């Protein structure tokens, strides 16, 4: 059955009907338009397909399984056969499968037509060869000039811009060839110039992806010799002077070197070139800047909180936080956390209000409760924070870790004395981080180090008498502080240092 695919499961094999799987992604409006598409004889002359689509909408698109009973019902309605049967035969299944395969191909044609309607700039790639074949050179030249004018107006120039310029020069070359004008003029220098830039930018993008994967996975191996060989091309002034190429090279340097000078250079370059760099390029640039900052924080370089906040603020100003009418909830979590670190609570709440309608509705309430919990915690409203955290259902592993850590800190702030229940929470969280196989080794160590220091600080509450407590604090606090400062990677270092300072002040 070519229209079926198999999804393997430990207990059984689930068969997914590709046509139905695809049609379930269509909106009601798209289904209506597709029905009109199937009824157009230019695209489809098989009226059985129109009937099939209608029946699939009635019986198959709102059910989990394409059962044999549904198949029989649809077959009866579409083919006007097997009216008295109670089950569908193998030959009838094959007949239905053939119709569904044909409708699947038609659905693909519809998606292509719809994509072309949405992306008018792709029209030239199909229209220009057709005009040449029909020898419509006057119209060809007019459309070519219009295409050139549209490109000249573009200020943000990414791969798409240079690809179009390359195509434009290619179309001009075709025109010169047909009109036998090569003896008078040619455009091969321009053609190769735009082809080179298109190639360079794509090559830089793929190389960046490779370097990023190499940093994340030790077992990865890539063939990088072609990038090294490309260095001579990159050094040519006509290419090295292009802002997007310079930014891309800086971006790669940041991933490879992970040094502060490159971070500063890339940050300044992005700020200076924002008006001419497309959003599709700015996002990965900002992502690598944020990744660099995040790696510095466990090392105790807390000034990077301000850098992170400014990066997120710039991304918000540039409308770069939304992708496909949705916001990544992990990105939103990071934004709120960093805003709180620099005490921008009003801005953080404004961000939640601004982006709440871009959160997946299935987890929207939990995501909002989690982030408001983070804000209240940082405003030292610990009971409100715990109340919000208690309303959070499963979002993902990263949010789960955030709740485990922040609720511990809430317990520390609200427990006047040592509580066995809190100690149990500390122990369970240490076990969680020790056994967690999903976290990278460095991050896993940073969380375990946090729990270890937190545990020692919390146990200082296990003395009710103030005099005895001060004796215990004076004896143990310097050792705890020394151990904290010796940790090269640790989460929440700033918070732990603040608690150590507060305990020290209690006994002065």
Secondary structure as GFF3:
##gff-version 3
##sequence-region A 1 508
A	DSSP	beta_strand	4	8	.	.	.	ID=ss1
A	DSSP	beta_strand	13	17	.	.	.	ID=ss2
A	DSSP	alpha_helix	18	23	.	.	.	ID=ss3
A	DSSP	alpha_helix	28	39	.	.	.	ID=ss4
A	DSSP	alpha_helix	47	59	.	.	.	ID=ss5
A	DSSP	alpha_helix	68	79	.	.	.	ID=ss6
A	DSSP	alpha_helix	90	118	.	.	.	ID=ss7
A	DSSP	three_ten_helix	120	122	.	.	.	ID=ss8
A	DSSP	alpha_helix	123	133	.	.	.	ID=ss9
A	DSSP	alpha_helix	137	152	.	.	.	ID=ss10
A	DSSP	alpha_helix	159	178	.	.	.	ID=ss11
A	DSSP	alpha_helix	188	216	.	.	.	ID=ss12
A	DSSP	alpha_helix	225	229	.	.	.	ID=ss13
A	DSSP	alpha_helix	231	234	.	.	.	ID=ss14
A	DSSP	alpha_helix	237	240	.	.	.	ID=ss15
A	DSSP	alpha_helix	243	257	.	.	.	ID=ss16
A	DSSP	alpha_helix	260	273	.	.	.	ID=ss17
A	DSSP	alpha_helix	279	297	.	.	.	ID=ss18
A	DSSP	alpha_helix	304	317	.	.	.	ID=ss19
A	DSSP	alpha_helix	329	341	.	.	.	ID=ss20
A	DSSP	alpha_helix	345	355	.	.	.	ID=ss21
A	DSSP	three_ten_helix	356	358	.	.	.	ID=ss22
A	DSSP	alpha_helix	364	378	.	.	.	ID=ss23
A	DSSP	alpha_helix	382	389	.	.	.	ID=ss24
A	DSSP	alpha_helix	397	414	.	.	.	ID=ss25
A	DSSP	alpha_helix	420	435	.	.	.	ID=ss26
A	DSSP	alpha_helix	441	458	.	.	.	ID=ss27
A	DSSP	three_ten_helix	459	461	.	.	.	ID=ss28
A	DSSP	alpha_helix	466	486	.	.	.	ID=ss29
A	DSSP	alpha_helix	493	506	.	.	.	ID=ss30
###
